[in-house]
C-alpha cells in the first residue's frame, strides 16, 4: 500500500506480532499521549503507522487523532480481534471484510474493495457498543446477516468516509460463535482497557469460566499471529484470500 496508511487496532496484543516481526525493515515506536501506543514503518512510497488506544469507537478516534499528529493519512484500515457469529467461521482465522454495519445507528459502510467489486465471499461485520455474549451473537447474525462482530470498525469507517480516504478492514477471530465467555463488560474501563485485577478476582471464584478464558487466550494469540501475516501481505500489495 502506497502513501501513509493508518492501521487502527484496539489493544497492543492485536498488533504485537506485526510490529515485532524480525523480517524486513523494523517498526519503530513513536511518542504518543498516555493510553495510546504507536508504531511506524517507513517504506519506499510512504509510511505505515499502527496504533491502539483501547476498545470501542471513542478510543479508535483517539488513535487516529494521535496518528494524524504525525501525518495526513491516505487510507485507514481497521484491524484486530473479532467474534464469530457463524459456526462456519473458525477461531484464529483472518478475514478481509466487505461491509460494516453499525448496530446502534443502522449505518452501513463499504470497504474500498467492495466499492470496486472485489469482495466475493467476504463477510459482513457488525460493530456493537459492547462485548456480546453467545445469545446476542445469535441475534446479530439473524438481524443483519453478519458473520463477525467487533467494537470499533464502524467508527473507523465513518471517519474514513468523512475524510474522503479509502477504508479497509481485516479481522482475526478470537472466539467462535458458541463460545461461553463470562461477561467482560463490567471490567472494561473508560480507557477502553480491561481492569485486570478486578476481573481476575471475579473469575478466580468461578472455575466454570476458566476453560473458556484459557481457550480465548490461546485463540487470541493465534489470531494475532495470523493477522500479522495477513496485514503485512496486504500492506506489501501481495494477493491474499478473504480468509487466511
C-alpha positions in Angstrom: 0.0 0.0 0.0 1.4 3.3 -1.1 1.2 6.5 0.9 0.6 7.0 4.6 -1.6 4.2 5.9 -3.2 4.4 9.4 -3.7 0.9 10.9 -6.1 1.2 13.9 -6.4 -1.6 16.4 -7.8 -1.6 20.0 -5.2 -3.4 22.0 -1.4 -3.9 21.8 -1.8 -7.6 21.7 -3.6 -7.3 18.3 -0.5 -5.5 16.8 2.4 -7.1 18.7 3.2 -9.9 16.2 3.0 -7.3 13.3 5.2 -4.6 14.8 7.7 -7.1 16.4 8.4 -9.0 13.2 12.1 -9.6 12.6 11.9 -9.9 8.8 12.2 -6.7 6.7 12.5 -3.2 8.0 11.7 -2.8 11.7 8.7 -1.0 13.1 9.7 1.9 15.4 7.9 3.2 18.4 6.5 6.8 18.2 5.8 9.1 21.0 2.1 9.2 21.9 -0.2 10.5 24.6 -0.8 8.4 27.7 -3.0 5.4 26.9 -2.0 5.3 23.2 0.7 3.2 21.6 2.0 4.0 18.1 4.5 2.3 15.8 5.8 3.4 12.4 7.4 1.7 9.5 8.7 3.7 6.5 8.8 2.3 3.0 9.7 3.5 -0.5 6.3 5.0 -1.2 5.4 6.4 2.2 4.9 5.2 5.8 2.6 2.9 7.7 1.6 4.0 11.2 -0.1 1.4 13.5 -1.7 2.3 16.8 -4.1 1.4 19.6 -5.8 3.3 22.5 -8.3 0.8 23.8 -11.6 -0.9 22.9 -14.6 1.0 21.4 -15.3 3.6 18.9 -14.2 6.6 21.0 -10.8 5.0 21.7 -10.4 4.3 17.9 -10.9 8.0 17.3 -8.2 8.8 19.8 -5.8 6.5 18.0 -6.5 8.2 14.6 -6.1 11.6 16.1 -2.7 10.6 17.5 -1.6 9.2 14.1 -2.7 12.4 12.4 -0.3 14.4 14.6 2.4 12.8 12.5 1.0 12.7 9.0 -2.0 13.2 6.8 -3.3 9.7 6.1 -4.1 8.4 2.6 -6.0 5.4 3.8 -7.3 3.9 7.0 -7.5 0.2 8.0 -9.3 -1.2 11.0 -7.6 -4.4 12.3 -7.9 -6.5 15.3 -9.9 -9.3 17.1 -13.5 -10.0 16.3 -16.0 -12.6 17.5 -17.5 -15.1 15.1 -21.3 -15.1 14.6 -21.4 -18.1 12.2 -20.4 -21.6 13.2 -18.5 -21.9 9.9 -16.1 -19.1 10.9 -13.3 -20.8 12.8 -11.4 -19.3 15.7 -8.0 -17.8 14.7 -9.0 -17.3 11.1 -8.4 -13.9 9.5 -11.0 -12.2 7.2 -11.0 -9.3 4.9 -14.3 -7.6 5.5 -16.6 -6.4 2.7 -19.0 -4.2 4.7 -19.6 -3.0 8.2 -22.9 -2.2 9.9 -23.2 0.0 13.0 -25.8 -1.8 15.2 -26.6 1.4 17.0 -27.4 3.6 14.0 -28.1 1.1 11.2 -25.5 2.8 9.0 -23.6 0.6 6.6 -20.1 1.2 5.3 -18.4 -0.5 2.4 -14.7 -1.2 2.3 -12.7 0.1 -0.6 -12.5 -3.4 -2.1 -16.3 -3.8 -2.1 -16.6 -0.4 -3.9 -14.7 -1.8 -6.8 -16.4 -5.3 -6.7 -13.5 -7.4 -5.3 -15.3 -8.9 -2.3 -16.9 -12.1 -3.4 -17.4 -14.3 -0.3 -16.1 -11.6 2.1 -18.2 -11.3 5.3 -20.3 -8.6 6.8 -19.1 -7.4 10.1 -21.4 -5.9 12.8 -20.0 -3.3 15.2 -21.6 -3.3 18.6 -21.1 -1.0 21.6 -20.3 -3.9 24.0 -18.7 -7.3 24.1 -21.5 -9.6 23.1 -22.4 -13.0 24.5 -23.5 -16.1 22.6 -27.2 -15.1 22.8 -26.5 -11.7 21.4 -24.4 -13.3 18.7 -27.4 -15.3 17.5 -29.5 -12.1 17.4 -26.9 -10.1 15.4 -26.5 -12.9 12.9 -30.2 -13.2 12.4 -30.9 -9.4 12.3 -28.1 -8.4 10.0 -26.7 -11.5 8.3 -23.4 -10.6 9.8 -20.7 -13.2 10.3 -18.3 -11.2 12.6 -18.7 -8.7 15.4 -16.3 -6.1 16.8 -16.5 -2.8 18.7 -14.6 -0.3 16.5 -14.8 -0.8 12.8 -17.9 1.3 12.1 -16.5 4.3 13.8 -13.2 4.0 11.8 -15.2 3.5 8.6 -17.3 6.6 9.4 -14.2 8.7 10.0 -12.6 7.5 6.8 -15.7 8.3 4.8 -15.7 11.8 6.4 -12.1 12.4 5.4 -12.7 11.1 1.9 -10.0 8.4 2.1 -10.2 4.6 1.3 -11.3 2.3 4.2 -10.1 -1.3 4.7 -10.8 -3.9 7.4 -9.1 -7.1 8.4 -10.3 -9.0 11.4 -8.9 -12.1 13.3 -11.4 -14.3 15.1 -10.7 -14.6 18.8 -13.8 -16.5 19.8 -16.1 -18.8 17.9 -19.8 -18.4 17.6 -20.8 -20.6 20.5 -18.0 -19.6 22.9 -19.3 -19.3 26.5 -17.4 -16.4 27.9 -18.0 -14.5 31.2 -19.4 -11.0 31.0 -16.4 -8.9 30.3 -18.2 -5.5 30.0 -18.2 -4.5 33.7 -14.4 -4.8 33.7 -13.7 -2.6 30.7 -12.7 0.9 32.0 -13.2 4.3 30.5 -9.8 3.9 28.8 -11.1 1.0 26.8 -8.8 -1.5 28.5 -9.6 -4.4 30.8 -9.3 -3.7 34.6 -7.4 -7.0 35.0 -7.2 -7.2 38.8 -11.0 -6.9 39.4 -11.6 -9.3 36.5 -9.1 -11.9 37.8 -10.6 -11.7 41.2 -14.1 -12.2 39.6 -13.2 -15.3 37.7 -11.0 -16.8 40.5 -14.1 -17.9 42.3 -15.8 -19.1 39.2 -14.0 -22.1 38.0 -16.6 -22.8 35.3 -15.2 -19.9 33.3 -11.6 -20.9 33.5 -11.5 -23.2 30.5 -13.3 -20.7 28.2 -10.9 -18.0 29.2 -7.9 -20.2 28.6 -9.3 -21.0 25.2 -9.9 -17.3 24.5 -6.3 -16.6 25.3 -5.0 -19.4 23.0 -7.2 -18.4 20.1 -6.4 -14.7 20.6 -2.7 -15.3 20.4 -3.0 -17.5 17.3 -5.4 -14.9 15.7 -2.9 -12.1 16.3 -0.1 -14.0 14.6 -2.3 -14.9 11.6 -3.5 -11.3 11.5 0.1 -10.0 11.4 0.9 -12.2 8.3 -2.3 -11.1 6.5 -1.8 -7.5 7.3 1.8 -7.5 6.1 0.8 -9.2 2.9 -1.9 -6.6 2.3 0.5 -3.7 3.0 3.0 -5.2 0.6 0.4 -5.4 -2.1 0.5 -9.2 -2.3 -2.5 -11.3 -3.1 -4.5 -12.6 -0.1 -7.5 -14.8 0.3 -10.6 -13.5 2.1 -9.7 -15.9 4.9 -6.1 -16.6 5.9 
